[in-house]
Amino acid sequence: MRFSFTRFKDHTADKAYAVSNWLSRQSTPVQNVGYGILRGAFWLIYYVPASHMRKTAIALQAAVGHATPKIIYRDFVAGVLLFAQRIEMLSNGNTQAIDRLLRIPQQDRLDDIIKQHGGALLALPHCHGALLMVRGLAARYDVLMLIREPKKDSRAQAQRRYFANMGCEVLDVRRNNEAIVARTVLKALRNGKLVIGTVDRIKQPPPEDEPISKERDNVRAIAFGVPVGVPGWPARFAAKCKVPILPVMVEQTKTDIILHLGEPIVASDVLATTQKWLSALEQFFIRFPGQWIFVYDKHWSRVLRSRIKSSVQ
């Protein structure tokens, strides 16, 4: 059976949330032991024969051209454990502690973008500190966060205890129909909100002669030299509301949650606009490979591993 990152999360998430919640209420020595066991489990997964995680880390290192697969995976594991500790702070209502962790090195530039355009659409990849960053950002700005709840109801229900303390409007795009999602997003952008959505979920790309599939909201673009299918809604919504798309990345460290800003993209042609924000995120992936967790999804893993096969051939 092929490895599925989604299936892996569905099978382990319930137990992981329960363990994380239990550990958050224990003494520091017990927490250290517990998180040490979790760290060991992650490394066991890395070293098992034909490990999907190791193969993906090797492919990612080849694509970014620096660090080593072990360093990239080490940073991934460290980020997961940091997130596990901090998300329980959010769940327990200790939001001020999360808010204090957020650092925006270019906050003046963000303020200028909002002032000039009356809002922005933040194109965010799946990274360790993404949810925590949104909580901190919502303490400073008016925010709409778009989420895609898991299909598995128990996993979705477990996550909702975190969303309850986000401090902003949260919209699930899976369990609401397209019309409701579109109206809510357009209204938020027109009212000057920051709309934040994760945009690095990829599909098979549309054919080169028909690069935009409106039915599937799928646009053909290039990432790491390979064609991929990415969502077209950021370009469409941004163009309709005349707000910029702002590619961003979240870096989580032991002391901070850092929001890095890309250059604002003025939306026009869907193909060109989509390629611009994807290329901007690719540069972030190159800078922060250990922070990008969705690379272990089967689709991204396949894209990066295909680069290695092509170079060998």
Phi, psi and omega in degrees: 000133179289148178291136174236118180296321179295315179296321177300315179294319180297322182284330186255342189297315183302313180293320181296317178297319180295316179296317180299316179296319180294315181298325183297341182258007182260171177291162181302315179301319178294319178299317180300318178295315182299312180290332175295320178295318179298319178298317179298322179296320178297320180287331174297318177299323181294323188264356178295151181304139179058035184299124175300319183294318180293316179300321180291318178298321178296316180293321179294318178299320178296327181284322184274335173078019175207176184062199175223161178303321180294320179294317179298316180290323177301316179293325176299312181296315180300321180293320178299316182291321176299315179298318181301322179288317186283329180294332177288330172299318178294315181299324182275005176086009179276061188287330181297324179296321177293316181301323182290337181286335186288130175231131179240096184303331181245046183296325178300321179292321176299316178299320179295320179297315179296317181295319183288321187251352180075026180138179179195158175251114182271117178269110191241133172275165174290113176220163189307313189267011188300309183296319179293323178298317181299320178300313179294322180292323181293339177285345183246335186224165175276119192232141165244122179255126175266129179234162175233097183296150177299152176295324182289119187298320183295322178290321178296317180297321180296326182285335186295337178292337175281317183296335181297336182249022183287335179078015179211171176289134181237126182238123177274118183276348178278317187263006171244147182285165187300324181295317179295316179299312182299314180298318183293316181294313181297320178297317180297315180295320180290338178267009174084017178279160166272119177260125185242125178220143174280132192236008186262019174277118186248159178230181170298135183288148171297161180296155184298328181278348173222075192284355180236122175250102182292325182297322182260001185049056188228125183239136179282128178213173183246129175229128182053034177080007184238136176294135176222162174254122183235162184293144179263352185297326179301316180294318183294311183293318181296319180294320182294324183262358179057045174240155181280154168268128181244102176293134182223161176220146179248126176251122179255126177239181179294337185244343188218163165238111191253127177263115178262134183254136170271191177275137179296141182246122176280120185284134175219252176298134185299315182298309183295317181295317180297317179297324181296312182288328177292320178296323178295318178293324178301321178295324175294320179298323179293321180287322188231060185297329181284347180270343186271104186275336186283354176299335181277355170297146188300328183289313178292321179300318179296319179299311184290323180289334177292332178296319180293317179298320181295320181291327178291319181289000000 
